[in-house]
């Protein structure tokens, strides 16, 4: 079943897939590998256009909530 937010997520994921994947990995693992700015953001993040930053945030939120969902499922 497709969630109500799936179409909203697909646009940034398809336009900036690397940024989305990096955000999702960071959100899921809660680890920030590679060169980063303060706060765990990728290098140059604050100079990116808003759509690219939003793709990273969308990925981070997806990864973070996937982690939370898996933890709840394991606890049940």
C-alpha positions in Angstrom: 0.0 0.0 0.0 1.4 3.4 -1.0 1.4 6.0 1.8 -0.1 9.4 1.4 3.4 11.0 1.4 4.9 8.7 -1.2 4.3 11.0 -4.2 5.7 13.9 -2.2 8.9 11.9 -1.5 9.4 10.6 -5.0 10.1 14.1 -6.6 13.1 15.0 -4.4 14.3 11.3 -4.4 14.3 11.2 -8.2 15.8 14.7 -8.7 18.6 14.4 -6.1 19.0 10.6 -5.5 22.5 10.8 -4.0 21.4 13.5 -1.5 18.3 11.5 -0.6 20.3 8.3 0.0 22.9 10.1 2.1 20.1 11.6 4.2 18.3 8.3 4.6 21.6 6.5 5.6 22.3 9.2 8.2 18.8 9.1 9.6 18.7 5.3 9.8 22.1 4.7 11.2 22.3 8.0 13.2 25.9 8.1 12.0 27.5 10.7 9.7 30.3 9.3 7.6 32.6 11.3 5.3 33.4 14.9 5.3 30.6 16.8 7.1 29.8 20.3 8.3 28.8 20.9 11.9 25.6 19.1 12.7 26.3 16.2 10.4 25.3 18.0 7.2 27.2 17.2 4.0 30.0 19.6 3.0 28.6 22.7 1.3 25.0 21.8 2.5 24.2 25.4 3.4 25.1 26.6 -0.1 22.9 24.1 -1.9 19.6 25.2 -3.4 16.6 24.6 -1.2 15.3 21.7 -3.3 18.5 19.8 -2.9 18.6 20.5 0.9 15.0 19.3 1.1 15.9 16.1 -0.7 18.5 15.4 2.0 16.0 16.2 4.8 13.4 14.0 3.1 15.9 11.2 3.0 16.9 11.8 6.6 13.3 11.7 7.8 12.6 8.5 5.8 15.6 6.8 7.3 14.9 8.0 10.8 11.2 6.8 10.7 12.2 3.5 9.1 14.5 2.9 12.0 11.8 3.8 14.5 9.3 1.5 12.7 11.7 -1.4 12.7 12.4 -0.9 16.4 8.6 -1.0 17.2 8.1 -4.1 15.1 11.0 -5.9 16.8 9.6 -4.9 20.2 6.1 -6.3 19.4 
